[in-house]
Amino acid sequence: MSVETAESGPCVVARVRGGMDYTVQRELRERLTQAIDRAEQALILDMAGVTFCDSAGLNVLLGARREAGRCEVALALACAPGTVRRVLEMTGADQVLRVYATVADAEAALSR
């Protein structure tokens, strides 16, 4: 699992790669918290490189949403692969998390 961040206008884009499961949840939570702290307005999680997401990974995403809210930072997911989208839909997390097809769509929505 890796998380690489880059600034893109008013947004920070974090490219998440690898599996999101219980074995990496602590490290993933720490890296997302660091990305939230770095973001001034919005954090976009580019999920294109995510190969797996179980309930522990989903829990980290929902925790990141809560932390971002406390910091007044908008959080969105982009480019979620089909397997991740299905997890989000089956659990109803897609109703809580902002999910966009592309990073550009997320940037446009969050830069307003």
PDB file as gemmi writes it, atoms N, CA and C in Angstrom:
CRYST1    1.000    1.000    1.000  90.00  90.00  90.00 P 1                      
ATOM      1  N   MET A   1       0.842  -1.169   0.000  1.00  0.00           N  
ATOM      2  CA  MET A   1       0.000   0.000   0.000  1.00  0.00           C  
ATOM      3  C   MET A   1       0.887   1.232   0.000  1.00  0.00           C  
ATOM      4  N   SER A   2       0.527   2.213  -0.822  1.00  0.00           N  
ATOM      5  CA  SER A   2       1.258   3.472  -0.820  1.00  0.00           C  
ATOM      6  C   SER A   2       0.277   4.618  -1.057  1.00  0.00           C  
ATOM      7  N   VAL A   3       0.646   5.781  -0.570  1.00  0.00           N  
ATOM      8  CA  VAL A   3      -0.131   7.002  -0.770  1.00  0.00           C  
ATOM      9  C   VAL A   3       0.851   8.091  -1.160  1.00  0.00           C  
ATOM     10  N   GLU A   4       0.680   8.622  -2.370  1.00  0.00           N  
ATOM     11  CA  GLU A   4       1.521   9.720  -2.845  1.00  0.00           C  
ATOM     12  C   GLU A   4       0.635  10.944  -3.023  1.00  0.00           C  
ATOM     13  N   THR A   5       1.075  12.088  -2.522  1.00  0.00           N  
ATOM     14  CA  THR A   5       0.261  13.294  -2.624  1.00  0.00           C  
ATOM     15  C   THR A   5       0.906  14.321  -3.534  1.00  0.00           C  
ATOM     16  N   ALA A   6       0.038  15.115  -4.155  1.00  0.00           N  
ATOM     17  CA  ALA A   6       0.469  16.219  -5.004  1.00  0.00           C  
ATOM     18  C   ALA A   6      -0.588  17.317  -4.924  1.00  0.00           C  
ATOM     19  N   GLU A   7      -0.153  18.544  -5.003  1.00  0.00           N  
ATOM     20  CA  GLU A   7      -1.101  19.660  -5.005  1.00  0.00           C  
ATOM     21  C   GLU A   7      -1.589  19.907  -6.411  1.00  0.00           C  
ATOM     22  N   SER A   8      -2.872  20.210  -6.510  1.00  0.00           N  
ATOM     23  CA  SER A   8      -3.500  20.521  -7.793  1.00  0.00           C  
ATOM     24  C   SER A   8      -4.484  21.652  -7.553  1.00  0.00           C  
ATOM     25  N   GLY A   9      -4.020  22.873  -7.753  1.00  0.00           N  
ATOM     26  CA  GLY A   9      -4.861  24.028  -7.462  1.00  0.00           C  
ATOM     27  C   GLY A   9      -5.188  24.054  -5.978  1.00  0.00           C  
ATOM     28  N   PRO A  10      -6.466  24.255  -5.629  1.00  0.00           N  
ATOM     29  CA  PRO A  10      -6.850  24.303  -4.217  1.00  0.00           C  
ATOM     30  C   PRO A  10      -6.987  22.916  -3.581  1.00  0.00           C  
ATOM     31  N   CYS A  11      -6.740  21.882  -4.353  1.00  0.00           N  
ATOM     32  CA  CYS A  11      -6.919  20.507  -3.877  1.00  0.00           C  
ATOM     33  C   CYS A  11      -5.582  19.794  -3.689  1.00  0.00           C  
ATOM     34  N   VAL A  12      -5.573  18.864  -2.763  1.00  0.00           N  
ATOM     35  CA  VAL A  12      -4.483  17.911  -2.651  1.00  0.00           C  
ATOM     36  C   VAL A  12      -5.026  16.598  -3.198  1.00  0.00           C  
ATOM     37  N   VAL A  13      -4.277  15.975  -4.104  1.00  0.00           N  
ATOM     38  CA  VAL A  13      -4.664  14.691  -4.668  1.00  0.00           C  
ATOM     39  C   VAL A  13      -3.749  13.630  -4.072  1.00  0.00           C  
ATOM     40  N   ALA A  14      -4.359  12.623  -3.457  1.00  0.00           N  
ATOM     41  CA  ALA A  14      -3.603  11.516  -2.870  1.00  0.00           C  
ATOM     42  C   ALA A  14      -3.865  10.272  -3.705  1.00  0.00           C  
ATOM     43  N   ARG A  15      -2.819   9.752  -4.329  1.00  0.00           N  
ATOM     44  CA  ARG A  15      -2.950   8.537  -5.139  1.00  0.00           C  
ATOM     45  C   ARG A  15      -2.710   7.325  -4.240  1.00  0.00           C  
ATOM     46  N   VAL A  16      -3.781   6.566  -4.049  1.00  0.00           N  
ATOM     47  CA  VAL A  16      -3.726   5.398  -3.178  1.00  0.00           C  
ATOM     48  C   VAL A  16      -3.504   4.173  -4.058  1.00  0.00           C  
ATOM     49  N   ARG A  17      -2.529   3.357  -3.675  1.00  0.00           N  
ATOM     50  CA  ARG A  17      -2.222   2.148  -4.460  1.00  0.00           C  
ATOM     51  C   ARG A  17      -2.122   0.947  -3.535  1.00  0.00           C  
ATOM     52  N   GLY A  18      -2.572  -0.208  -4.052  1.00  0.00           N  
ATOM     53  CA  GLY A  18      -2.458  -1.455  -3.311  1.00  0.00           C  
ATOM     54  C   GLY A  18      -3.749  -1.831  -2.628  1.00  0.00           C  
ATOM     55  N   GLY A  19      -3.643  -2.804  -1.733  1.00  0.00           N  
ATOM     56  CA  GLY A  19      -4.813  -3.288  -1.015  1.00  0.00           C  
ATOM     57  C   GLY A  19      -5.091  -2.463   0.225  1.00  0.00           C  
ATOM     58  N   MET A  20      -6.382  -2.269   0.492  1.00  0.00           N  
ATOM     59  CA  MET A  20      -6.822  -1.539   1.688  1.00  0.00           C  
ATOM     60  C   MET A  20      -7.528  -2.550   2.586  1.00  0.00           C  
ATOM     61  N   ASP A  21      -6.770  -3.136   3.511  1.00  0.00           N  
ATOM     62  CA  ASP A  21      -7.345  -4.125   4.401  1.00  0.00           C  
ATOM     63  C   ASP A  21      -6.778  -3.939   5.800  1.00  0.00           C  
ATOM     64  N   TYR A  22      -7.090  -4.883   6.693  1.00  0.00           N  
ATOM     65  CA  TYR A  22      -6.678  -4.740   8.085  1.00  0.00           C  
ATOM     66  C   TYR A  22      -5.165  -4.697   8.271  1.00  0.00           C  
ATOM     67  N   THR A  23      -4.409  -5.263   7.335  1.00  0.00           N  
ATOM     68  CA  THR A  23      -2.953  -5.293   7.499  1.00  0.00           C  
ATOM     69  C   THR A  23      -2.313  -3.921   7.302  1.00  0.00           C  
ATOM     70  N   VAL A  24      -3.010  -3.018   6.633  1.00  0.00           N  
ATOM     71  CA  VAL A  24      -2.435  -1.695   6.359  1.00  0.00           C  
ATOM     72  C   VAL A  24      -3.272  -0.562   6.935  1.00  0.00           C  
ATOM     73  N   GLN A  25      -4.325  -0.897   7.686  1.00  0.00           N  
ATOM     74  CA  GLN A  25      -5.236   0.158   8.125  1.00  0.00           C  
ATOM     75  C   GLN A  25      -4.572   1.234   8.969  1.00  0.00           C  
ATOM     76  N   ARG A  26      -3.676   0.874   9.863  1.00  0.00           N  
ATOM     77  CA  ARG A  26      -3.016   1.878  10.713  1.00  0.00           C  
ATOM     78  C   ARG A  26      -2.167   2.827   9.865  1.00  0.00           C  
ATOM     79  N   GLU A  27      -1.355   2.264   8.974  1.00  0.00           N  
ATOM     80  CA  GLU A  27      -0.504   3.082   8.107  1.00  0.00           C  
ATOM     81  C   GLU A  27      -1.345   3.950   7.170  1.00  0.00           C  
ATOM     82  N   LEU A  28      -2.397   3.366   6.605  1.00  0.00           N  
ATOM     83  CA  LEU A  28      -3.272   4.120   5.702  1.00  0.00           C  
ATOM     84  C   LEU A  28      -3.943   5.268   6.442  1.00  0.00           C  
ATOM     85  N   ARG A  29      -4.427   5.012   7.636  1.00  0.00           N  
ATOM     86  CA  ARG A  29      -5.076   6.066   8.435  1.00  0.00           C  
ATOM     87  C   ARG A  29      -4.092   7.212   8.695  1.00  0.00           C  
ATOM     88  N   GLU A  30      -2.853   6.877   9.052  1.00  0.00           N  
ATOM     89  CA  GLU A  30      -1.848   7.906   9.311  1.00  0.00           C  
ATOM     90  C   GLU A  30      -1.553   8.724   8.061  1.00  0.00           C  
ATOM     91  N   ARG A  31      -1.410   8.053   6.938  1.00  0.00           N  
ATOM     92  CA  ARG A  31      -1.092   8.778   5.690  1.00  0.00           C  
ATOM     93  C   ARG A  31      -2.251   9.667   5.250  1.00  0.00           C  
ATOM     94  N   LEU A  32      -3.479   9.202   5.417  1.00  0.00           N  
ATOM     95  CA  LEU A  32      -4.620  10.035   5.043  1.00  0.00           C  
ATOM     96  C   LEU A  32      -4.763  11.218   5.989  1.00  0.00           C  
ATOM     97  N   THR A  33      -4.463  11.013   7.257  1.00  0.00           N  
ATOM     98  CA  THR A  33      -4.489  12.135   8.213  1.00  0.00           C  
ATOM     99  C   THR A  33      -3.446  13.178   7.827  1.00  0.00           C  
ATOM    100  N   GLN A  34      -2.262  12.740   7.434  1.00  0.00           N  
ATOM    101  CA  GLN A  34      -1.230  13.678   6.978  1.00  0.00           C  
ATOM    102  C   GLN A  34      -1.695  14.443   5.742  1.00  0.00           C  
ATOM    103  N   ALA A  35      -2.357  13.754   4.815  1.00  0.00           N  
ATOM    104  CA  ALA A  35      -2.852  14.415   3.598  1.00  0.00           C  
ATOM    105  C   ALA A  35      -3.938  15.426   3.939  1.00  0.00           C  
ATOM    106  N   ILE A  36      -4.806  15.081   4.879  1.00  0.00           N  
ATOM    107  CA  ILE A  36      -5.856  16.020   5.311  1.00  0.00           C  
ATOM    108  C   ILE A  36      -5.211  17.254   5.923  1.00  0.00           C  
ATOM    109  N   ASP A  37      -4.211  17.064   6.763  1.00  0.00           N  
ATOM    110  CA  ASP A  37      -3.519  18.193   7.391  1.00  0.00           C  
ATOM    111  C   ASP A  37      -2.868  19.096   6.348  1.00  0.00           C  
ATOM    112  N   ARG A  38      -2.431  18.520   5.252  1.00  0.00           N  
ATOM    113  CA  ARG A  38      -1.762  19.269   4.180  1.00  0.00           C  
ATOM    114  C   ARG A  38      -2.752  20.041   3.305  1.00  0.00           C  
ATOM    115  N   ALA A  39      -3.984  19.551   3.224  1.00  0.00           N  
ATOM    116  CA  ALA A  39      -4.995  20.162   2.346  1.00  0.00           C  
ATOM    117  C   ALA A  39      -5.578  21.412   2.993  1.00  0.00           C  
ATOM    118  N   GLU A  40      -5.732  22.443   2.196  1.00  0.00           N  
ATOM    119  CA  GLU A  40      -6.352  23.665   2.703  1.00  0.00           C  
ATOM    120  C   GLU A  40      -7.851  23.654   2.471  1.00  0.00           C  
ATOM    121  N   GLN A  41      -8.266  23.165   1.302  1.00  0.00           N  
ATOM    122  CA  GLN A  41      -9.679  23.217   0.936  1.00  0.00           C  
ATOM    123  C   GLN A  41     -10.263  21.831   0.697  1.00  0.00           C  
ATOM    124  N   ALA A  42      -9.538  20.989  -0.040  1.00  0.00           N  
ATOM    125  CA  ALA A  42     -10.105  19.701  -0.425  1.00  0.00           C  
ATOM    126  C   ALA A  42      -9.021  18.646  -0.602  1.00  0.00           C  
ATOM    127  N   LEU A  43      -9.398  17.403  -0.321  1.00  0.00           N  
ATOM    128  CA  LEU A  43      -8.537  16.251  -0.536  1.00  0.00           C  
ATOM    129  C   LEU A  43      -9.285  15.273  -1.432  1.00  0.00           C  
ATOM    130  N   ILE A  44      -8.637  14.910  -2.528  1.00  0.00           N  
ATOM    131  CA  ILE A  44      -9.210  13.931  -3.453  1.00  0.00           C  
ATOM    132  C   ILE A  44      -8.369  12.668  -3.363  1.00  0.00           C  
ATOM    133  N   LEU A  45      -9.014  11.554  -3.091  1.00  0.00           N  
ATOM    134  CA  LEU A  45      -8.332  10.271  -3.062  1.00  0.00           C  
ATOM    135  C   LEU A  45      -8.502   9.612  -4.421  1.00  0.00           C  
ATOM    136  N   ASP A  46      -7.415   9.533  -5.167  1.00  0.00           N  
ATOM    137  CA  ASP A  46      -7.409   8.870  -6.467  1.00  0.00           C  
ATOM    138  C   ASP A  46      -7.259   7.378  -6.191  1.00  0.00           C  
ATOM    139  N   MET A  47      -8.340   6.645  -6.378  1.00  0.00           N  
ATOM    140  CA  MET A  47      -8.396   5.231  -6.001  1.00  0.00           C  
ATOM    141  C   MET A  47      -8.060   4.294  -7.158  1.00  0.00           C  
ATOM    142  N   ALA A  48      -7.624   4.814  -8.293  1.00  0.00           N  
ATOM    143  CA  ALA A  48      -7.393   3.991  -9.485  1.00  0.00           C  
ATOM    144  C   ALA A  48      -6.451   2.822  -9.218  1.00  0.00           C  
ATOM    145  N   GLY A  49      -5.500   2.985  -8.326  1.00  0.00           N  
ATOM    146  CA  GLY A  49      -4.521   1.939  -8.062  1.00  0.00           C  
ATOM    147  C   GLY A  49      -4.882   1.003  -6.926  1.00  0.00           C  
ATOM    148  N   VAL A  50      -6.099   1.130  -6.401  1.00  0.00           N  
ATOM    149  CA  VAL A  50      -6.506   0.263  -5.296  1.00  0.00           C  
ATOM    150  C   VAL A  50      -6.923  -1.098  -5.855  1.00  0.00           C  
ATOM    151  N   THR A  51      -6.319  -2.150  -5.327  1.00  0.00           N  
ATOM    152  CA  THR A  51      -6.575  -3.499  -5.820  1.00  0.00           C  
ATOM    153  C   THR A  51      -7.596  -4.258  -4.983  1.00  0.00           C  
ATOM    154  N   PHE A  52      -7.818  -3.811  -3.748  1.00  0.00           N  
ATOM    155  CA  PHE A  52      -8.713  -4.518  -2.845  1.00  0.00           C  
ATOM    156  C   PHE A  52      -9.132  -3.581  -1.726  1.00  0.00           C  
ATOM    157  N   CYS A  53     -10.376  -3.690  -1.282  1.00  0.00           N  
ATOM    158  CA  CYS A  53     -10.848  -2.903  -0.149  1.00  0.00           C  
ATOM    159  C   CYS A  53     -11.841  -3.752   0.633  1.00  0.00           C  
ATOM    160  N   ASP A  54     -11.518  -4.024   1.909  1.00  0.00           N  
ATOM    161  CA  ASP A  54     -12.458  -4.753   2.752  1.00  0.00           C  
ATOM    162  C   ASP A  54     -13.052  -3.791   3.783  1.00  0.00           C  
ATOM    163  N   SER A  55     -13.721  -4.334   4.785  1.00  0.00           N  
ATOM    164  CA  SER A  55     -14.392  -3.483   5.771  1.00  0.00           C  
ATOM    165  C   SER A  55     -13.399  -2.614   6.546  1.00  0.00           C  
ATOM    166  N   ALA A  56     -12.191  -3.101   6.761  1.00  0.00           N  
ATOM    167  CA  ALA A  56     -11.188  -2.285   7.452  1.00  0.00           C  
ATOM    168  C   ALA A  56     -10.794  -1.081   6.595  1.00  0.00           C  
ATOM    169  N   GLY A  57     -10.610  -1.296   5.297  1.00  0.00           N  
ATOM    170  CA  GLY A  57     -10.301  -0.191   4.394  1.00  0.00           C  
ATOM    171  C   GLY A  57     -11.438   0.805   4.319  1.00  0.00           C  
ATOM    172  N   LEU A  58     -12.664   0.287   4.268  1.00  0.00           N  
ATOM    173  CA  LEU A  58     -13.843   1.152   4.234  1.00  0.00           C  
ATOM    174  C   LEU A  58     -13.929   1.979   5.518  1.00  0.00           C  
ATOM    175  N   ASN A  59     -13.627   1.351   6.643  1.00  0.00           N  
ATOM    176  CA  ASN A  59     -13.635   2.053   7.918  1.00  0.00           C  
ATOM    177  C   ASN A  59     -12.621   3.198   7.918  1.00  0.00           C  
ATOM    178  N   VAL A  60     -11.461   2.976   7.325  1.00  0.00           N  
ATOM    179  CA  VAL A  60     -10.445   4.030   7.238  1.00  0.00           C  
ATOM    180  C   VAL A  60     -10.972   5.196   6.394  1.00  0.00           C  
ATOM    181  N   LEU A  61     -11.629   4.886   5.277  1.00  0.00           N  
ATOM    182  CA  LEU A  61     -12.189   5.945   4.429  1.00  0.00           C  
ATOM    183  C   LEU A  61     -13.235   6.763   5.180  1.00  0.00           C  
ATOM    184  N   LEU A  62     -14.118   6.089   5.901  1.00  0.00           N  
ATOM    185  CA  LEU A  62     -15.151   6.804   6.652  1.00  0.00           C  
ATOM    186  C   LEU A  62     -14.542   7.616   7.791  1.00  0.00           C  
ATOM    187  N   GLY A  63     -13.502   7.091   8.410  1.00  0.00           N  
ATOM    188  CA  GLY A  63     -12.794   7.855   9.442  1.00  0.00           C  
ATOM    189  C   GLY A  63     -12.110   9.082   8.859  1.00  0.00           C  
ATOM    190  N   ALA A  64     -11.550   8.934   7.658  1.00  0.00           N  
ATOM    191  CA  ALA A  64     -10.918  10.080   6.985  1.00  0.00           C  
ATOM    192  C   ALA A  64     -11.952  11.146   6.669  1.00  0.00           C  
ATOM    193  N   ARG A  65     -13.150  10.722   6.299  1.00  0.00           N  
ATOM    194  CA  ARG A  65     -14.222  11.690   6.032  1.00  0.00           C  
ATOM    195  C   ARG A  65     -14.551  12.482   7.299  1.00  0.00           C  
ATOM    196  N   ARG A  66     -14.655  11.785   8.427  1.00  0.00           N  
ATOM    197  CA  ARG A  66     -14.936  12.473   9.698  1.00  0.00           C  
ATOM    198  C   ARG A  66     -13.811  13.445  10.058  1.00  0.00           C  
ATOM    199  N   GLU A  67     -12.562  12.990   9.918  1.00  0.00           N  
ATOM    200  CA  GLU A  67     -11.413  13.842  10.241  1.00  0.00           C  
ATOM    201  C   GLU A  67     -11.370  15.064   9.316  1.00  0.00           C  
ATOM    202  N   ALA A  68     -11.610  14.847   8.035  1.00  0.00           N  
ATOM    203  CA  ALA A  68     -11.623  15.970   7.082  1.00  0.00           C  
ATOM    204  C   ALA A  68     -12.710  16.972   7.464  1.00  0.00           C  
ATOM    205  N   GLY A  69     -13.869  16.471   7.853  1.00  0.00           N  
ATOM    206  CA  GLY A  69     -14.958  17.357   8.269  1.00  0.00           C  
ATOM    207  C   GLY A  69     -14.564  18.202   9.471  1.00  0.00           C  
ATOM    208  N   ARG A  70     -13.886  17.581  10.434  1.00  0.00           N  
ATOM    209  CA  ARG A  70     -13.422  18.331  11.616  1.00  0.00           C  
ATOM    210  C   ARG A  70     -12.434  19.429  11.224  1.00  0.00           C  
ATOM    211  N   CYS A  71     -11.665  19.169  10.173  1.00  0.00           N  
ATOM    212  CA  CYS A  71     -10.660  20.135   9.706  1.00  0.00           C  
ATOM    213  C   CYS A  71     -11.208  21.081   8.644  1.00  0.00           C  
ATOM    214  N   GLU A  72     -12.496  20.974   8.353  1.00  0.00           N  
ATOM    215  CA  GLU A  72     -13.154  21.792   7.325  1.00  0.00           C  
ATOM    216  C   GLU A  72     -12.506  21.618   5.964  1.00  0.00           C  
ATOM    217  N   VAL A  73     -12.167  20.370   5.653  1.00  0.00           N  
ATOM    218  CA  VAL A  73     -11.598  20.000   4.357  1.00  0.00           C  
ATOM    219  C   VAL A  73     -12.595  19.070   3.675  1.00  0.00           C  
ATOM    220  N   ALA A  74     -12.935  19.359   2.429  1.00  0.00           N  
ATOM    221  CA  ALA A  74     -13.817  18.469   1.669  1.00  0.00           C  
ATOM    222  C   ALA A  74     -13.025  17.238   1.256  1.00  0.00           C  
ATOM    223  N   LEU A  75     -13.658  16.074   1.330  1.00  0.00           N  
ATOM    224  CA  LEU A  75     -13.000  14.825   0.949  1.00  0.00           C  
ATOM    225  C   LEU A  75     -13.821  14.154  -0.137  1.00  0.00           C  
ATOM    226  N   ALA A  76     -13.143  13.674  -1.167  1.00  0.00           N  
ATOM    227  CA  ALA A  76     -13.823  12.970  -2.251  1.00  0.00           C  
ATOM    228  C   ALA A  76     -12.964  11.818  -2.739  1.00  0.00           C  
ATOM    229  N   LEU A  77     -13.629  10.813  -3.285  1.00  0.00           N  
ATOM    230  CA  LEU A  77     -12.955   9.691  -3.931  1.00  0.00           C  
ATOM    231  C   LEU A  77     -13.102   9.862  -5.435  1.00  0.00           C  
ATOM    232  N   ALA A  78     -12.099   9.424  -6.175  1.00  0.00           N  
ATOM    233  CA  ALA A  78     -12.162   9.477  -7.642  1.00  0.00           C  
ATOM    234  C   ALA A  78     -11.541   8.210  -8.209  1.00  0.00           C  
ATOM    235  N   CYS A  79     -12.001   7.835  -9.381  1.00  0.00           N  
ATOM    236  CA  CYS A  79     -11.422   6.717 -10.140  1.00  0.00           C  
ATOM    237  C   CYS A  79     -11.488   5.383  -9.400  1.00  0.00           C  
ATOM    238  N   ALA A  80     -12.517   5.181  -8.604  1.00  0.00           N  
ATOM    239  CA  ALA A  80     -12.624   3.918  -7.863  1.00  0.00           C  
ATOM    240  C   ALA A  80     -12.870   2.770  -8.836  1.00  0.00           C  
ATOM    241  N   PRO A  81     -12.043   1.714  -8.766  1.00  0.00           N  
ATOM    242  CA  PRO A  81     -12.253   0.559  -9.637  1.00  0.00           C  
ATOM    243  C   PRO A  81     -13.584  -0.116  -9.307  1.00  0.00           C  
ATOM    244  N   GLY A  82     -14.047  -0.946 -10.207  1.00  0.00           N  
ATOM    245  CA  GLY A  82     -15.342  -1.607 -10.047  1.00  0.00           C  
ATOM    246  C   GLY A  82     -15.507  -2.337  -8.733  1.00  0.00           C  
ATOM    247  N   THR A  83     -14.483  -3.042  -8.287  1.00  0.00           N  
ATOM    248  CA  THR A  83     -14.601  -3.786  -7.030  1.00  0.00           C  
ATOM    249  C   THR A  83     -14.787  -2.848  -5.846  1.00  0.00           C  
ATOM    250  N   VAL A  84     -14.109  -1.728  -5.856  1.00  0.00           N  
ATOM    251  CA  VAL A  84     -14.240  -0.752  -4.773  1.00  0.00           C  
ATOM    252  C   VAL A  84     -15.600  -0.071  -4.853  1.00  0.00           C  
ATOM    253  N   ARG A  85     -16.039   0.284  -6.051  1.00  0.00           N  
ATOM    254  CA  ARG A  85     -17.369   0.901  -6.216  1.00  0.00           C  
ATOM    255  C   ARG A  85     -18.458  -0.027  -5.672  1.00  0.00           C  
ATOM    256  N   ARG A  86     -18.335  -1.321  -5.946  1.00  0.00           N  
ATOM    257  CA  ARG A  86     -19.342  -2.270  -5.455  1.00  0.00           C  
ATOM    258  C   ARG A  86     -19.374  -2.305  -3.933  1.00  0.00           C  
ATOM    259  N   VAL A  87     -18.215  -2.276  -3.298  1.00  0.00           N  
ATOM    260  CA  VAL A  87     -18.169  -2.247  -1.836  1.00  0.00           C  
ATOM    261  C   VAL A  87     -18.855  -0.983  -1.321  1.00  0.00           C  
ATOM    262  N   LEU A  88     -18.569   0.143  -1.949  1.00  0.00           N  
ATOM    263  CA  LEU A  88     -19.183   1.408  -1.545  1.00  0.00           C  
ATOM    264  C   LEU A  88     -20.700   1.361  -1.714  1.00  0.00           C  
ATOM    265  N   GLU A  89     -21.157   0.808  -2.824  1.00  0.00           N  
ATOM    266  CA  GLU A  89     -22.594   0.729  -3.094  1.00  0.00           C  
ATOM    267  C   GLU A  89     -23.290  -0.258  -2.169  1.00  0.00           C  
ATOM    268  N   MET A  90     -22.697  -1.432  -1.965  1.00  0.00           N  
ATOM    269  CA  MET A  90     -23.323  -2.466  -1.126  1.00  0.00           C  
ATOM    270  C   MET A  90     -23.471  -2.009   0.318  1.00  0.00           C  
ATOM    271  N   THR A  91     -22.553  -1.199   0.792  1.00  0.00           N  
ATOM    272  CA  THR A  91     -22.583  -0.747   2.182  1.00  0.00           C  
ATOM    273  C   THR A  91     -23.310   0.586   2.357  1.00  0.00           C  
ATOM    274  N   GLY A  92     -23.636   1.249   1.266  1.00  0.00           N  
ATOM    275  CA  GLY A  92     -24.258   2.565   1.342  1.00  0.00           C  
ATOM    276  C   GLY A  92     -23.256   3.683   1.567  1.00  0.00           C  
ATOM    277  N   ALA A  93     -21.976   3.349   1.587  1.00  0.00           N  
ATOM    278  CA  ALA A  93     -20.948   4.375   1.807  1.00  0.00           C  
ATOM    279  C   ALA A  93     -20.906   5.377   0.659  1.00  0.00           C  
ATOM    280  N   ASP A  94     -21.383   4.972  -0.534  1.00  0.00           N  
ATOM    281  CA  ASP A  94     -21.417   5.918  -1.655  1.00  0.00           C  
ATOM    282  C   ASP A  94     -22.432   7.031  -1.419  1.00  0.00           C  
ATOM    283  N   GLN A  95     -23.313   6.860  -0.439  1.00  0.00           N  
ATOM    284  CA  GLN A  95     -24.267   7.906  -0.085  1.00  0.00           C  
ATOM    285  C   GLN A  95     -23.661   8.889   0.927  1.00  0.00           C  
ATOM    286  N   VAL A  96     -22.567   8.490   1.555  1.00  0.00           N  
ATOM    287  CA  VAL A  96     -21.908   9.305   2.568  1.00  0.00           C  
ATOM    288  C   VAL A  96     -20.659   9.973   2.002  1.00  0.00           C  
ATOM    289  N   LEU A  97     -19.907   9.225   1.211  1.00  0.00           N  
ATOM    290  CA  LEU A  97     -18.682   9.725   0.599  1.00  0.00           C  
ATOM    291  C   LEU A  97     -18.990  10.313  -0.774  1.00  0.00           C  
ATOM    292  N   ARG A  98     -18.321  11.385  -1.119  1.00  0.00           N  
ATOM    293  CA  ARG A  98     -18.452  11.937  -2.472  1.00  0.00           C  
ATOM    294  C   ARG A  98     -17.598  11.085  -3.396  1.00  0.00           C  
ATOM    295  N   VAL A  99     -18.202  10.559  -4.450  1.00  0.00           N  
ATOM    296  CA  VAL A  99     -17.499   9.684  -5.372  1.00  0.00           C  
ATOM    297  C   VAL A  99     -17.630  10.244  -6.783  1.00  0.00           C  
ATOM    298  N   TYR A 100     -16.496  10.432  -7.461  1.00  0.00           N  
ATOM    299  CA  TYR A 100     -16.476  10.977  -8.817  1.00  0.00           C  
ATOM    300  C   TYR A 100     -15.768  10.014  -9.760  1.00  0.00           C  
ATOM    301  N   ALA A 101     -16.140  10.080 -11.024  1.00  0.00           N  
ATOM    302  CA  ALA A 101     -15.551   9.187 -12.030  1.00  0.00           C  
ATOM    303  C   ALA A 101     -14.082   9.481 -12.266  1.00  0.00           C  
ATOM    304  N   THR A 102     -13.708  10.764 -12.235  1.00  0.00           N  
ATOM    305  CA  THR A 102     -12.328  11.153 -12.514  1.00  0.00           C  
ATOM    306  C   THR A 102     -11.842  12.179 -11.490  1.00  0.00           C  
ATOM    307  N   VAL A 103     -10.542  12.317 -11.405  1.00  0.00           N  
ATOM    308  CA  VAL A 103      -9.951  13.343 -10.544  1.00  0.00           C  
ATOM    309  C   VAL A 103     -10.380  14.722 -11.035  1.00  0.00           C  
ATOM    310  N   ALA A 104     -10.401  14.913 -12.338  1.00  0.00           N  
ATOM    311  CA  ALA A 104     -10.805  16.210 -12.902  1.00  0.00           C  
ATOM    312  C   ALA A 104     -12.239  16.568 -12.497  1.00  0.00           C  
ATOM    313  N   ASP A 105     -13.142  15.580 -12.521  1.00  0.00           N  
ATOM    314  CA  ASP A 105     -14.534  15.833 -12.083  1.00  0.00           C  
ATOM    315  C   ASP A 105     -14.564  16.244 -10.628  1.00  0.00           C  
ATOM    316  N   ALA A 106     -13.801  15.562  -9.785  1.00  0.00           N  
ATOM    317  CA  ALA A 106     -13.751  15.894  -8.367  1.00  0.00           C  
ATOM    318  C   ALA A 106     -13.168  17.288  -8.144  1.00  0.00           C  
ATOM    319  N   GLU A 107     -12.095  17.598  -8.860  1.00  0.00           N  
ATOM    320  CA  GLU A 107     -11.479  18.928  -8.728  1.00  0.00           C  
ATOM    321  C   GLU A 107     -12.468  20.008  -9.129  1.00  0.00           C  
ATOM    322  N   ALA A 108     -13.182  19.801 -10.210  1.00  0.00           N  
ATOM    323  CA  ALA A 108     -14.157  20.797 -10.668  1.00  0.00           C  
ATOM    324  C   ALA A 108     -15.251  21.001  -9.630  1.00  0.00           C  
ATOM    325  N   ALA A 109     -15.733  19.923  -9.052  1.00  0.00           N  
ATOM    326  CA  ALA A 109     -16.814  20.022  -8.066  1.00  0.00           C  
ATOM    327  C   ALA A 109     -16.342  20.658  -6.768  1.00  0.00           C  
ATOM    328  N   LEU A 110     -15.135  20.362  -6.351  1.00  0.00           N  
ATOM    329  CA  LEU A 110     -14.648  20.842  -5.051  1.00  0.00           C  
ATOM    330  C   LEU A 110     -13.954  22.195  -5.123  1.00  0.00           C  
ATOM    331  N   SER A 111     -13.677  22.687  -6.303  1.00  0.00           N  
ATOM    332  CA  SER A 111     -12.993  23.972  -6.459  1.00  0.00           C  
ATOM    333  C   SER A 111     -13.963  25.140  -6.569  1.00  0.00           C  
ATOM    334  N   ARG A 112     -15.212  24.853  -6.498  1.00  0.00           N  
ATOM    335  CA  ARG A 112     -16.220  25.936  -6.632  1.00  0.00           C  
ATOM    336  C   ARG A 112     -16.334  26.750  -5.409  1.00  0.00           C  
TER     337      ARG A 112                                                      
END                                                                             
